[in-house]
Amino acid sequence: MAGRILTRLGLGIAVLVCSTPGGAAAQQPARRPPAATQPAPGARAWTPPKTPWGEPDLRGTWPLNHLISTPFQRPERFGDRRVMTDEEFAAAQKAAADRNTRFQSGAIPQADAGAATRLTSLLVDPPNGRFPELTPKGKQLYDQMRGSYKPGQTVFDTPDDFDSWDRCITRGLPVSMLPRNYNNGIRIMQFPGYVVILLEMAHEARIIPTTPRPPLDGAITQYLGEPRGRWDGNTLVVESTNFNGKTASTNAGVPGAPPLTPSTPNMRITERFSRRAADTIDYQITVEDPEILTTGKWSAAFPMQLDNEYEMYEYACHEGNTAIRNYIETSRYERAQKAK
């Protein structure tokens, strides 16, 4: 099925988005990510593959469907524990199965299916897996944020009342590298001197140079920042700066994430991609933004799974999308009714 109708709760606005056959549970069962374990004594160490030009090979499609049911932020009951007990994992498996049944039922699925993992959260730092508190500056910037994910916002009058994702511009970083309820495709392509990361949501290509080059002038800022890549042994390290501060660093589109969190042009993101098995990349991301975070930074880590049968189709979203008009018309109508 190439299309899916999703309904925004509370406003009854239907938005048509493109999905993928590879993401549907009915066509491909959700798989559990391999556990991160040490090699058995005497086992032969796995050797990462190389590209024809001699770089570590990360090429392939690495969708994040297997992480849909793993929350970004850790539920407080787990404390500092990163991994569930057997009993907790059994309960998480049942909850994931119930969720899949609920969202996959009906003529049109409302979300892709995702199995449970033993991870209690994607966040690993702070150690309790909880998102850091905002600084006074962070709270000030949050108050200025607008968008459909802003809790309590009901007034929509102009495009300025929506964020960059509402307007189909970009999800921004780090959100674009985190799981969503659908359209989780990530494809990594490599060429001599470059790594390209294609994102299904929302139709973007991150072009990352891996050869030394001077930094971009600080006056030039971009939605996804300016990346610089390098190889640290078999690990791709990507450092991104020069952000424009116009995107959210978290939003409710990521399961278990704070509804909306600001970013600043001084945000710095460091990512590490390490292929640990033929079908697994260990992914780590650290976001530094001391202006808005009381801890100065946070980190997440999770496995990416290879699935070259996952097909990515066009994400047919553009800034003139009808959802914006529908929000504005509905908001004006509701306010007009209250004024009577």
C-alpha positions, 0 to 999 in steps of 0.5 A: 500500500503506497498511501495512508490516511492519518487523522490528527486527533481533535481537529479531524483533518485527514492528511494523505502521506506516502508510506512503504510496503516494507513498513507494513506488518502484514507484508513483513513481520516486525523483527526484534533487534539483535542484543548487544552481546560480547562474542562467545569465547573462541568465536571469530571476530566479525570483520566489517565489509569495505567499499571498493575504494576501501572505506567501511561499508555502511550502504543499505536501507536501515529503517527504524520500524523496530524502534517504534515501541521503544520510547525516546524518554525513559519511563520513570519506573525504570530509573537508571536501568537501560535494559528490561527484565524478562517480565518487563519485556514480556509486558512490553511485547504484549503492549506492542502487539496490542498497539499494532492490532489497534493501528493496523486494523481497519481498511487503512492502517494508521501507523506502521507496526513495531515490535518491542525491544529490551531497551527502556529508552533511546536516551542514555544520557542523562543516565536516568533517560529523562530529557534535561530541564530547560534553562530560563532561555530555553523556556523563553524560546519554548514560549515563542514556539508555534506549531500543531505539536505545541500543547494547548495551542488552538489559535492558527491564523497564518503560516507563522503559527506552524513549525517547519514540519507542519509546513513540510519544510523539514523535521530538522535534526536531531528529530530526522534521525529518530523513529516515527510511527510511520515512514521510518526509512533511512538509506545510506549511500556512499561515494569516494569522499561522501556519505549520503543519508536519504530520509523517507520523512520528509524527502531529504538527503543529508550530504556528508563530506568525509574528506578534510575541508574548512568549516562553513562560515558561521554566517551561513546557517541551514535547517539541517546544519552543515555536516563534516564526516570522518572515519575513526577506524570502522566508525563514521563520525559526523559533526554538524554545526551552523544550524538556523535554530528554526526547528524543534529538537524534539516533538511529539512525533517521536514516540515518548519524546517531550511534545516540543523543545526549541533549538538554537543556532549554536546547537552542535550534533555528533553522530557515530555509525559503527557497523557491528554485524552484517545487519546491525549498525550501532548508532549514537547521537549527542546533542549539545545546546547549553543555551537551552539545556540545564545539562548542556547536552543529551545523548541517545543510542540504539541499533539500526537494522538492515532491511534492503527489502524496505521500499522508500516512496515519495513523501508527497508533502509540500509547503502548500499542503491543505492541512495548514489551510484546514487548521486555520479554517477550523481554528477561526470557525471554533473561535467564531462559534465561541464569540456568539 
